[in-house]
Amino acid sequence: MEEVGTNGQPTAATVQEAATRAAAFLAEPQGEQPSPERMAEVQALGEKIVAALKTCYDPEIPVDIYELGLVYKVDVEDDNTVKIEMTLTSPHCPVAESLPAEVKEKVAAVEGVKGCEVEIVWDPPWSPAMMSEEARLELGMLW
């Protein structure tokens, strides 16, 4: 459960937990390290993937799914297949079927991507603390 301070904002502990999750999201798995050329290729592809994700919106919230913090993990496999782990704001989200399909379609259309798989996960549960500062500002949650 999200901790909220007396000002109605997430506590430092909650924000730190979200930052820790984000760091884990960006962490490189252990094992054989790819070449610098492959790292540069994946970095460029990753930027295009993020741009595609930022075109996907929950229709009830005027902020893209990336800034909302709904995307937990993006893996680019050796063959440039992309695997995405994401969540929804609620298990009862009205776009539970259409949003993952939209994400899959838009990411698969990115130049250089060979295919895309989207998995909906519920752990950790989404909370407003996972939103970027930009998203909070857009939704009037920063003062």
C-alpha positions in Angstrom: 0.0 0.0 0.0 1.3 3.4 -0.9 2.4 5.6 2.1 1.1 9.1 1.9 2.5 12.0 3.9 0.5 14.6 5.8 0.5 16.8 2.6 -1.2 14.1 0.6 2.0 13.4 -1.4 3.8 10.1 -1.4 6.4 9.8 1.3 10.1 9.7 0.6 10.1 6.0 1.3 7.4 5.4 -1.3 9.2 7.5 -3.8 12.5 5.7 -3.0 10.8 2.4 -3.6 9.5 3.6 -7.0 13.1 4.8 -7.8 14.5 1.4 -6.8 12.0 -0.4 -9.1 13.0 2.0 -11.9 16.7 1.2 -11.3 16.0 -2.5 -11.4 14.0 -1.9 -14.6 17.1 -0.3 -16.2 19.6 -2.8 -14.8 21.5 -4.9 -17.2 21.2 -8.7 -16.5 24.4 -10.4 -15.3 26.3 -12.6 -17.7 28.1 -12.1 -21.0 28.3 -8.4 -21.9 27.3 -7.4 -25.4 29.8 -5.5 -27.6 29.9 -1.7 -27.5 28.3 -1.7 -31.0 25.4 -3.9 -29.9 25.0 -1.7 -26.8 24.7 1.4 -29.1 22.3 -0.4 -31.4 20.1 -1.4 -28.5 20.3 2.0 -26.9 19.1 3.6 -30.2 16.4 1.0 -30.6 15.3 1.5 -27.0 14.9 5.3 -27.6 12.6 4.5 -30.5 10.6 2.0 -28.4 10.1 4.5 -25.6 8.9 7.0 -28.2 6.4 4.4 -29.4 5.3 3.7 -25.9 4.7 7.4 -25.3 2.0 7.3 -28.0 -0.1 4.9 -26.0 -2.6 6.3 -23.6 -5.1 5.1 -21.1 -8.2 6.9 -22.5 -9.3 7.9 -19.0 -6.0 9.6 -18.1 -4.3 12.3 -20.3 -0.8 10.9 -19.7 1.0 8.3 -21.8 1.6 4.8 -20.3 5.4 5.3 -20.1 5.1 8.5 -17.9 2.3 6.8 -15.9 4.8 4.2 -14.9 2.8 1.3 -16.4 5.8 -0.1 -18.3 7.9 -2.1 -15.9 10.4 -3.8 -18.2 11.5 -3.7 -21.8 13.9 -6.4 -23.0 15.5 -6.3 -26.5 16.5 -9.9 -27.3 19.5 -10.8 -29.5 17.2 -11.1 -32.5 15.6 -7.7 -31.8 12.4 -9.2 -30.5 11.1 -7.0 -27.8 9.5 -8.3 -24.6 7.5 -5.9 -22.5 6.2 -6.3 -18.9 3.6 -3.8 -18.0 0.7 -3.3 -15.7 -2.6 -1.5 -15.7 -3.9 1.0 -13.2 -6.4 -1.5 -12.1 -7.3 -5.2 -12.8 -10.7 -3.8 -13.9 -9.3 -1.3 -16.3 -11.7 -0.9 -19.3 -8.8 -1.1 -21.7 -7.3 -4.3 -20.3 -7.7 -6.1 -23.6 -7.1 -3.3 -26.1 -4.1 -1.5 -24.5 -1.7 -4.4 -24.5 -2.6 -5.1 -28.1 -2.0 -1.4 -29.0 1.4 -1.5 -27.2 2.3 -4.7 -29.1 1.3 -3.2 -32.5 3.1 0.1 -32.0 6.3 -1.4 -30.7 6.4 -4.1 -33.4 6.1 -1.3 -36.0 9.3 0.4 -34.8 12.0 0.1 -37.4 14.5 -2.6 -36.3 12.1 -4.5 -34.1 11.5 -8.0 -35.3 8.4 -8.7 -33.1 6.9 -7.8 -29.7 5.4 -9.7 -26.8 3.5 -7.9 -24.1 2.9 -9.5 -20.7 0.5 -7.9 -18.1 1.8 -8.3 -14.6 0.3 -7.3 -11.3 3.3 -7.4 -9.1 4.3 -4.9 -8.0 0.9 -3.3 -8.0 0.8 0.1 -9.8 0.5 3.2 -7.6 0.6 6.9 -8.4 4.1 7.0 -6.9 5.3 5.3 -10.1 4.4 8.2 -12.2 7.1 10.5 -13.5 7.3 14.1 -12.2 6.0 15.1 -15.7 2.9 13.0 -15.3 2.2 14.2 -11.8 2.5 17.8 -13.0 0.2 17.1 -15.9 -2.4 15.6 -13.6 -2.1 18.4 -11.0 -0.5 16.2 -8.4 2.5 18.5 -7.8 2.3 21.8 -6.0 
